[in-house]
């Protein structure tokens, strides 16, 4: 295994964890409890976790793709 691949894996894991944490924090500002049915707390919490992972992963992938492609711009000029 190449050192670059290991570094990229660590950067990807850290990015995903960071953006999932930021998304969780941001979603705490919404009162999603009001949208939940009474006595369905477990389903509501699971939905919140899944929504957090989905949004956080999507934002992280966007960030990593942007970083990846911006590093390849110099190859356009030679």
C-alpha positions as CSV (number, residue, x, y, z in Angstrom):
1,X,0.0,0.0,0.0
2,X,1.3,3.4,-0.9
3,X,1.8,6.1,1.7
4,X,-0.3,8.5,-0.4
5,X,-3.3,6.1,-0.3
6,X,-3.0,5.9,3.5
7,X,-2.9,9.7,3.9
8,X,-5.9,10.0,1.5
9,X,-7.8,7.5,3.6
10,X,-7.1,9.3,6.8
11,X,-8.0,12.6,5.3
12,X,-11.3,11.2,3.9
13,X,-12.2,9.7,7.3
14,X,-11.4,12.9,9.1
15,X,-13.4,14.9,6.6
16,X,-16.4,12.7,6.9
17,X,-16.4,12.8,10.7
18,X,-15.9,16.5,10.7
19,X,-18.8,17.3,8.4
20,X,-21.1,14.7,10.1
21,X,-20.4,16.5,13.4
22,X,-21.0,19.9,11.9
23,X,-24.2,18.7,10.3
24,X,-25.4,17.2,13.6
25,X,-24.6,20.5,15.3
26,X,-26.5,22.5,12.6
27,X,-29.5,20.3,12.7
28,X,-29.8,20.9,16.5
29,X,-31.0,24.4,15.6
30,X,-34.2,22.9,14.1
31,X,-37.1,21.7,16.1
32,X,-37.7,18.5,14.2
33,X,-39.5,17.1,17.2
34,X,-42.6,19.0,16.2
35,X,-42.7,17.0,13.0
36,X,-42.6,13.7,14.8
37,X,-45.6,11.7,15.8
38,X,-46.2,11.2,19.5
39,X,-44.6,8.1,21.0
40,X,-42.3,7.7,18.0
41,X,-39.1,9.1,19.6
42,X,-36.9,6.2,18.6
43,X,-37.9,6.5,14.9
44,X,-37.4,10.3,15.1
45,X,-33.9,9.9,16.5
46,X,-32.9,7.3,14.0
47,X,-34.2,9.6,11.2
48,X,-32.1,12.5,12.6
49,X,-29.0,10.2,12.7
50,X,-29.6,9.0,9.1
51,X,-30.3,12.6,7.9
52,X,-27.1,13.8,9.6
53,X,-25.0,11.0,8.0
54,X,-26.5,11.6,4.5
55,X,-26.0,15.4,4.6
56,X,-22.6,15.2,6.2
57,X,-21.3,12.6,3.8
58,X,-22.6,14.5,0.8
59,X,-20.9,17.8,1.9
60,X,-17.7,15.9,2.7
61,X,-17.7,14.3,-0.7
62,X,-18.2,17.6,-2.3
63,X,-15.3,19.1,-0.3
64,X,-13.0,16.2,-1.2
65,X,-13.9,16.2,-4.9
66,X,-13.4,20.0,-5.0
67,X,-10.0,19.5,-3.3
68,X,-9.0,16.6,-5.7
69,X,-10.0,18.5,-8.8
70,X,-8.4,21.8,-7.8
71,X,-5.1,19.9,-7.3
72,X,-5.2,18.7,-10.9
73,X,-5.8,22.2,-12.5
74,X,-2.0,22.7,-13.0
75,X,-1.9,19.6,-15.3
76,X,-4.1,21.6,-17.7
77,X,-1.2,23.9,-18.5
78,X,1.5,21.3,-19.5
